[in-house]
Amino acid sequence: MRVAICQLNSQDNKEQNLMTAEKLVREAAADKADLVALPEYTDYQGPKEGALAAAEPENGPTTQRFSALAAELGINILLGSIRIQTEDAARCNNRSFLFGRDGKVVAQYNKLHLYDVDLPGRITYRESDTVMPGQEVVLGDIDGHKAGLSVCYDVRFPELFRLQALAGAKILFVPAAFALYTGRDHWDVLLRARAIENQCFVIAPGQFGPYPPAGACNGRSIIIDPWGNVLTRMADKVGYTIADLDFSMQTKTREELPSLSNRRADIYDLKTA
């Protein structure tokens, strides 16, 4: 399977962001990609007020646009995430969509884990003030291969990915707008750990660079194989890169190092005195 990851520098101009994303998808499809993956917040990065205004209904114009694009090009597309309206006007879902070659939605997933922190005198930030968390672990099928969906901060919670691997996932998606400050030290380590411990391919398209009013994303979009090897990585620019996934290599890895089947679920119950 040939996979392309697209790296964006989304700003506060939604239509321009979507035009850039569509252009990259078309270019990657011309390079024979079977699957093209876009990052978190493909639609908008900017002030909170504009973010809420950018939210759409579930079957809104952006999902329709990329559904039609997948069908036109005959490829699978991961729309890393866009903002979807909820019953709470002050909060949206941070939702990922996976489209099949026919343009139909194979799976959709609302980001589960939200970054809430209060360090007096340093930082107070509550993602949950503007985003409603999801409630379901989700897998989708891509050309006969199961894939687990996640978004950005989810990568810090290995339980999610282990559940997906045990349910048969061969691919783990981690579209992100990872902060530059933490990404410099944690991005590669977390993603390679998820790949190695679950013996899955990790596909992690990201945002990079500054965005208004004062944010900055890590970039370094990456595809990793089940042994933890980096198959391809983006430089610090808008664009895409391609890697071929060899599922026979994954099968061999799982046979030679059967850590998933060697689990001791029967004893994973902590007993305290």
C-alpha positions in Angstrom: 0.0 0.0 0.0 1.4 3.4 -1.0 0.7 6.1 1.6 1.2 9.8 1.4 1.2 12.1 4.4 0.5 15.8 3.8 2.0 18.5 6.0 0.2 21.8 6.3 0.6 25.2 7.9 -3.1 25.9 8.3 -4.0 29.5 9.2 -7.2 31.4 9.9 -8.3 31.4 6.3 -10.4 28.2 6.0 -10.9 28.2 2.3 -7.2 28.7 1.6 -6.4 25.9 4.0 -8.8 23.5 2.2 -7.5 24.6 -1.2 -3.9 23.8 -0.1 -5.0 20.4 1.3 -6.9 19.5 -1.9 -3.9 20.5 -4.1 -1.6 18.2 -2.1 -4.1 15.3 -2.2 -4.3 15.6 -6.0 -0.5 15.7 -6.3 -0.1 12.6 -4.1 -2.7 10.8 -6.1 -0.8 11.5 -9.2 2.2 9.9 -7.5 0.1 6.7 -7.2 -0.8 7.0 -3.5 -3.5 4.5 -2.4 -4.1 6.5 0.7 -3.5 10.2 1.4 -3.5 11.4 5.0 -4.1 15.0 6.2 -3.3 16.5 9.6 -5.4 17.6 12.6 -7.3 20.9 12.0 -6.9 20.8 8.3 -9.7 23.4 8.2 -8.5 26.2 10.5 -5.9 27.2 13.0 -6.4 30.6 14.6 -8.3 32.6 17.3 -10.9 30.7 19.3 -13.8 32.8 17.9 -12.9 31.9 14.4 -12.4 28.3 15.3 -16.0 27.9 16.5 -17.3 29.8 13.5 -15.4 27.3 11.2 -17.3 24.3 12.6 -19.7 22.6 10.2 -22.6 20.1 10.4 -21.5 16.4 10.2 -22.3 16.2 6.5 -21.2 19.8 5.8 -19.4 21.2 2.8 -15.9 20.1 3.8 -16.8 16.5 4.3 -18.7 16.5 1.0 -15.7 18.1 -0.7 -13.2 15.4 0.4 -15.8 12.6 -0.1 -16.1 13.8 -3.7 -12.4 14.1 -4.1 -11.8 10.5 -2.9 -14.4 9.2 -5.3 -13.0 11.3 -8.2 -9.4 10.1 -7.6 -10.3 6.6 -6.6 -8.2 6.8 -3.4 -8.6 6.5 0.3 -8.4 9.8 2.2 -7.9 10.5 5.9 -9.2 14.0 6.7 -7.1 14.3 9.8 -9.6 16.4 11.6 -12.0 19.3 11.1 -14.4 21.0 13.6 -17.9 19.6 13.7 -20.8 21.4 15.4 -22.4 19.9 18.5 -25.5 20.7 20.5 -23.3 22.9 22.6 -22.7 26.2 20.7 -19.6 26.9 22.7 -17.9 23.5 21.8 -17.3 21.5 18.7 -16.0 18.0 18.0 -12.5 17.6 16.8 -13.4 14.9 14.2 -11.4 12.7 11.9 -13.0 11.2 8.7 -11.7 8.2 6.8 -13.1 8.1 3.2 -12.9 5.0 1.0 -12.1 4.9 -2.7 -15.8 5.3 -3.5 -16.0 8.5 -1.4 -18.1 6.9 1.4 -17.2 7.5 5.0 -15.5 4.4 6.2 -15.1 5.7 9.8 -15.3 8.9 11.8 -13.8 9.5 15.2 -14.0 12.3 17.7 -10.8 13.0 19.6 -11.0 11.4 23.0 -8.3 12.9 25.2 -8.3 16.7 25.7 -5.4 18.8 27.1 -6.6 20.5 30.3 -3.9 22.0 32.6 -3.8 24.6 35.4 -0.4 25.5 36.7 -0.8 28.7 38.7 1.6 31.4 37.6 2.6 29.5 34.5 -0.2 28.2 32.3 -3.9 27.6 32.3 -5.3 26.0 29.2 -8.5 23.9 28.9 -9.1 22.3 25.5 -12.4 21.0 26.9 -13.7 24.6 27.0 -14.0 24.6 23.2 -13.9 20.9 22.3 -16.4 18.2 23.3 -14.5 14.9 23.8 -15.5 11.7 21.9 -16.8 8.6 23.6 -15.8 5.7 21.3 -12.7 3.8 20.2 -12.9 3.6 16.4 -11.4 1.4 13.7 -11.9 1.5 9.9 -11.0 -0.7 7.0 -8.6 0.4 4.2 -8.3 -1.9 1.3 -8.8 -4.9 3.6 -6.6 -3.7 6.4 -7.9 -2.5 9.8 -6.8 1.0 10.9 -7.2 2.6 14.3 -8.1 6.3 14.5 -6.8 8.8 16.9 -5.9 12.5 17.0 -2.8 14.3 18.4 -2.8 14.3 22.2 -4.4 10.8 22.1 -0.8 9.5 21.4 0.1 9.9 25.0 -2.5 7.3 26.1 -1.2 3.9 25.0 -4.3 2.1 26.2 -6.2 3.4 23.2 -3.7 2.0 20.7 -3.4 -1.4 22.5 -7.2 -1.8 22.3 -7.1 -1.1 18.6 -4.2 -3.5 18.0 -6.0 -6.3 19.9 -9.0 -5.6 17.7 -6.9 -6.3 14.6 -5.5 -2.9 13.6 -2.5 -3.0 11.3 -2.3 0.7 10.9 -2.5 3.5 13.5 -3.4 7.0 12.4 -2.2 9.9 14.5 -3.0 13.2 12.6 -1.7 16.1 14.7 -1.1 19.7 15.3 1.5 18.9 17.9 3.0 21.9 19.8 6.5 22.8 18.9 7.6 23.0 22.6 6.7 19.4 23.4 7.1 18.0 19.9 10.8 18.6 19.8 11.4 16.0 22.5 8.3 13.8 22.5 6.9 13.4 19.0 9.2 10.8 17.6 9.6 8.9 20.8 5.8 8.5 21.4 5.1 7.5 17.8 7.9 5.0 17.6 6.8 3.5 20.9 3.2 3.1 19.7 4.5 1.4 16.5 6.9 -1.0 18.3 4.6 -2.0 21.2 1.6 -2.7 18.9 3.6 -3.9 15.9 1.7 -1.5 13.7 2.4 1.0 11.0 2.0 4.5 12.4 0.9 7.2 10.0 1.2 10.7 11.5 0.6 13.7 9.3 1.1 17.0 11.1 0.8 20.7 11.1 4.0 22.7 11.2 5.1 26.3 11.7 3.5 29.4 13.3 -0.2 30.2 13.2 -2.2 33.1 14.8 -2.4 34.5 17.3 0.8 33.0 18.8 0.9 29.3 18.2 3.5 27.1 16.6 3.4 23.4 15.5 6.1 20.8 15.4 5.6 19.4 11.9 8.0 16.4 11.2 5.2 14.4 9.7 6.2 10.8 9.7 5.4 7.2 8.8 6.9 4.4 11.0 6.9 0.6 10.4 6.1 -2.1 13.0 9.8 -2.4 13.9 10.0 1.3 14.8 11.9 2.3 11.6 11.2 5.7 10.1 10.0 5.0 6.5 9.7 8.7 5.6 9.6 12.1 7.2 8.7 15.6 6.0 11.0 18.5 6.2 9.8 21.8 7.7 7.6 22.9 4.8 4.2 22.4 3.3 4.1 19.4 1.1 3.8 15.6 1.1 6.0 12.5 1.3 5.3 8.9 0.4 6.2 5.5 1.7 5.1 1.9 0.8 3.7 -0.3 3.5 4.9 -3.9 3.4 2.3 -5.9 5.3 4.4 -9.1 4.9 7.1 -7.4 6.9 4.5 -6.8 9.6 3.4 -10.4 9.6 7.0 -11.5 9.9 7.6 -9.1 12.8 4.6 -10.4 14.7 5.7 -14.0 14.2 9.3 -13.5 15.3 8.4 -11.2 18.2 4.9 -12.4 19.3 4.5 -9.8 22.1 0.8 -9.3 21.5 0.1 -13.0 21.9 2.5 -13.3 24.8 0.5 -10.8 26.9 -0.5 -12.0 30.4 -4.0 -10.5 30.5 -4.8 -13.0 33.3 -2.5 -11.3 35.7 -3.1 -7.6 34.8 -4.9 -6.9 38.0 -3.0 -4.8 40.5 -3.5 -6.0 44.0 -2.6 -3.6 46.9 -2.0 -4.5 50.5 
